Amino acid sequence: MKLPDHEQQELDEIERHLAEDDPKLAAKLNRPAPRVPRRTAVVAGMLSLHVLGLLVVVAGVTSSSVVLVALGACLILGVFGGFAVRAWREREE
């Protein structure tokens, strides 16, 4: 939605005054928001899956369900395998 001309001029004037009064703040406001690095997001996701696997194993032991214990163990081993493959690929590069 486009602003009316007089409002846009007022905003431009406020921006100019801000840049004159506090250039550090103006520069900080013009910077894009920092993004989470891909590596951090992948590691956080894998750790979340690992914790989920542990919870499934605990639920399986609590309810005496072999299926839940096996499912949780597979999830934990899968995450461990994912970390191993990721470390191996990074080592090759």
Backbone as a ProteinNet text record, in pm:
[ID]
protein_1_A
[PRIMARY]
MKLPDHEQQELDEIERHLAEDDPKLAAKLNRPAPRVPRRTAVVAGMLSLHVLGLLVVVAGVTSSSVVLVALGACLILGVFGGFAVRAWREREE
[TERTIARY]
84.3	0	89.4	69.6	149.9	95.5	189	150.5	122.1	36.6	18.5	150.2	164	289.8	335	242.4	282.6	332.1	272.6	317.9	455.3	476.1	605.5	714.7	682.7	779.6	812.6	710.5	734	824.1	797.9	881.2	1024.9	1042.3	1176.8	1249.8	1176.4	1235.3	1276.3	1192.3	1225.4	1350.2	1357.4	1473.3	1601.4	1594.2	1710.7	1756.2	1659.5	1693.4	1756.7	1705.2	1761.1	1904.2	1927	2062.1	2158.8	2111.2	2196.5	2222.7	2117.3	2129.1	2204.3	2173.8	2234	2265.5	2379.5	2410.8	2428.2	2476.5	2492.6	2357.6	2260.3	2126.6	2062.9	2080.6	2024	2083.7	2214.8	2279.7	2229.9	2210.8	2161.9	2019.9	1936.3	1798.3	1789.5	1886.7	1885.3	1940.5	2012.1	2066	1953.8	1964.9	1864.4	1879.8	1772	1773.8	1869.8	1945.4	2039	1963.7	2019.8	1959.2	2032.1	1961.7	2024.4	2103.6	2231.6	2309.9	2250.6	2262.8	2205.5	2259.6	2388.5	2450.2	2387.4	2362.8	2301.9	2160.2	2085	1948.2	1947	2039.8	2046.1	2082.1	2182.1	2224.1	2112.4	2043.7	1932.4	1820.6	1792.1	1689.7	1728.3	1854.3	1899.3	1897.6	1937.4	1932.4	1788.6	1696.9	1555.7	1504.3	1543.3	1503.5	1564	1686.8	1750.8	1672.9	1637.3	1559.8	1424	1362.5	1234.9	1251.8	1360.6	1388.3	1403.4	1473.9	1488.2	1353.6	1269.1	1135.9	1052.5	1065	991	1040.4	1172.2	1227.3	1174.9	1176	1125.9	978	900.6	757.9	739.2	823.9	815	849.5	952.2	990.3	881	825.3	720.2	596.5	560.8	439.6	469.2	592.7	635.4	603	627.3	600.1	732.4	750.8	872.2	876.8	762	755.6	804.1	758	801.4	950.7	1001.2	1143.3	1224.4	1182.1	1253	1245.3	1128.5	1112.6	1202.5	1204.9	1290.5	1437.7	1475.4	1614.8	1654.1	1565.5	1593.8	1609.6	1527.1	1536.2	1669	1708.3	1834.9	1952.4	1951.3	2059.9	2062.5	1945.2	1939	2000.7	1973.4	2032.8	2183.5	2227.2	2370.4	2435.8	2370.1	2421	2425.1	2324.3	2321.8	2437.1	2465.4	2579.8	2710.8	2722.2	2844.7	2864.5	2758	2767.9	2801.2	2739.3	2765.7	2911.2	2963	3102.8	3196.4	3164.3	3247.6	3250.1	3135.3	3128.4	3204.7	3194.5	3266.9	3417.4	3457.8	3600.1	3659.2	3580	3626.7	3644.4	3566.4	3570.7	3689.3
-117.1	0	124.2	209.7	330.2	440.9	513.3	624.8	749	835.9	965.3	1042.5	1131.8	1204.2	1281.1	1350.2	1430.7	1341.9	1224.2	1133.5	1076.6	1042.8	991.5	1096.5	1223.3	1331.8	1348.9	1335.8	1346.5	1232.4	1112	998.5	1016.4	1065.2	1090	1194.6	1295.8	1400.6	1345.2	1262.3	1199.5	1112.1	1039.2	953.9	1036.1	1149.4	1236.3	1291.5	1334.3	1386.8	1278.2	1158.6	1048	1020.5	1018.5	993.3	1103.2	1226.3	1336.4	1329.6	1300.3	1299.6	1177.6	1060.6	936.6	843.8	863	783	634.2	600.5	458.5	387.9	451.8	394.4	383.6	485.8	483.2	369.7	348.8	239.1	104.2	93.2	-32	-63.2	38.5	18.5	-16	27.3	-1.5	-139.7	-202.3	-336.9	-439.5	-542.6	-648.9	-731.4	-794.3	-876.2	-993.5	-1029.8	-1142.1	-1274	-1358.4	-1488.8	-1594.7	-1699.9	-1812	-1890.3	-1915.5	-1992.2	-2131.3	-2179.8	-2309.6	-2420.8	-2416.2	-2520.3	-2524	-2408.6	-2400.5	-2458.2	-2425.8	-2476.4	-2628.5	-2682.7	-2828.1	-2897.8	-2846.5	-2908.3	-2900.3	-2787.2	-2773.9	-2872.2	-2889	-2985.2	-3127.6	-3162.4	-3298.5	-3325.1	-3226.2	-3243.9	-3257.4	-3184.8	-3197.5	-3337.7	-3391.1	-3528.1	-3629.1	-3604.8	-3694	-3694.3	-3576.5	-3567.1	-3634.2	-3616.2	-3682.7	-3834.2	-3884.6	-4028.6	-4077.7	-4000.3	-4038.3	-4042.2	-3943.8	-3941.6	-4061.2	-4100.2	-4216.9	-4343.8	-4355.1	-4471.7	-4475.1	-4361.6	-4356.6	-4393.2	-4342	-4376.1	-4525.1	-4582.8	-4725.9	-4810.1	-4770.7	-4844.8	-4831.6	-4711.6	-4688.5	-4771.9	-4779.4	-4853.8	-4998.3	-5041.9	-5177.5	-5209.7	-5113.9	-5131.3	-5147.6	-5268.5	-5297.4	-5213.8	-5188.9	-5111.7	-4968	-4906.5	-4769.6	-4762.6	-4860.9	-4863.1	-4876.8	-4966.4	-4986.3	-4861.4	-4798.2	-4677.3	-4564.7	-4546.1	-4444.5	-4473.1	-4600.5	-4637.9	-4612	-4643	-4615.8	-4465.9	-4387.1	-4241.4	-4189.8	-4239.7	-4198.1	-4239.2	-4363.8	-4410.3	-4335.1	-4300.8	-4224.2	-4086.3	-4021.6	-3889.9	-3903.4	-4005.3	-4028.5	-4051.8	-4131.1	-4153.9	-4025.6	-3942.5	-3814.4	-3724.8	-3720.8	-3642	-3697.8	-3831	-3893.3	-3863.2	-3875.8	-3847.3	-3701	-3613.3	-3469.5	-3437.4	-3495.3	-3471.7	-3528.1	-3643.6	-3704.9	-3619.7	-3567.6	-3482	-3352.5	-3292.9	-3169.2	-3192.7	-3309.3	-3343.2	-3355.2	-3405.3	-3421.5	-3289.3	-3189	-3060.9	-2979.2
0	0	0	-94.2	-110.3	-20.3	41.9	128.3	44.1	95	26.9	24.6	-71.9	-91.5	32.1	97.9	214	329.1	347.3	452.4	418.3	291.6	249.3	269.7	240.1	260.2	408.4	493.9	638	687.5	638.2	678.3	630.3	508.9	457	541.6	583.7	667.1	803.1	862.1	990.4	974.2	863.9	838.5	824.6	755.7	740.7	876.2	958.5	1091.2	1178.3	1169.5	1247.1	1204	1072.9	1022.4	1066.7	1076.5	1120.5	1271.3	1348.9	1494.7	1548.2	1495.2	1545.9	1428.4	1363.2	1244.2	1273.6	1394.1	1427.5	1433.8	1498.5	1507.1	1368.9	1287.2	1151.9	1071	1083.7	1010.6	1060.4	1192.1	1249.7	1202.6	1193	1148.6	1000.6	922.2	778.7	745	839.3	816.4	816.7	731.2	735.7	864.3	904	1025.3	1005.7	1109.5	1095.7	1077.7	991.7	966.8	1046.6	1079.7	1148.6	1043.7	1070	973.3	951	829.6	793.5	882.7	909.5	992.1	1131.4	1189.7	1322.2	1320.2	1215.2	1205.2	1189.5	1110.5	1090.9	1220.4	1290.8	1416.5	1520.5	1527.6	1622.7	1589.1	1461.4	1420.2	1454.1	1430.4	1460.8	1611	1690.1	1835.3	1884.5	1822.3	1858.6	1828.2	1713.6	1679.5	1777.1	1819.3	1915.5	2048.1	2095.3	2219.9	2202.4	2086.2	2059.4	2064.5	2007	2012.5	2155.2	2237.1	2378.2	2449.4	2420.1	2481.9	2437.6	2311.4	2261.7	2330.3	2349.6	2420.9	2564	2631.9	2770.3	2774.1	2677.8	2673.2	2647.9	2561.8	2534.1	2654.7	2729	2849.9	2955.1	2967.9	3066.8	3037.1	2908.7	2871.8	2831	2849.1	2811.8	2666.2	2578	2436.4	2360.4	2307.5	2232.7	2105.2	2045.9	1921.7	1945.3	2053.7	2082.9	2114.9	2189.4	2220.8	2092.4	2004	1877.4	1789.7	1784.4	1704.6	1757.4	1888.7	1948.5	1925.6	1936.9	1913.9	1769.1	1675.8	1534.1	1509.6	1573	1557.9	1613.9	1729.8	1790.1	1702.2	1654.1	1567.8	1435	1383.8	1259.9	1275	1387.3	1412.7	1429.8	1501.5	1517.4	1380.8	1296.3	1161.3	1079.9	1096.2	1025.7	1067.4	1198	1244.8	1188.4	1185.7	1135.3	987.2	908.9	765.5	742.7	818.5	803.1	836.3	943.2	980.7	874.8	819.8	716.7	590	549.8	430.7	450.7	569.4	596.7	601.5	644.2	650.5	511.6	416.4	279.3	208.1	243.9	173.4	207
[MASK]
+++++++++++++++++++++++++++++++++++++++++++++++++++++++++++++++++++++++++++++++++++++++++++++

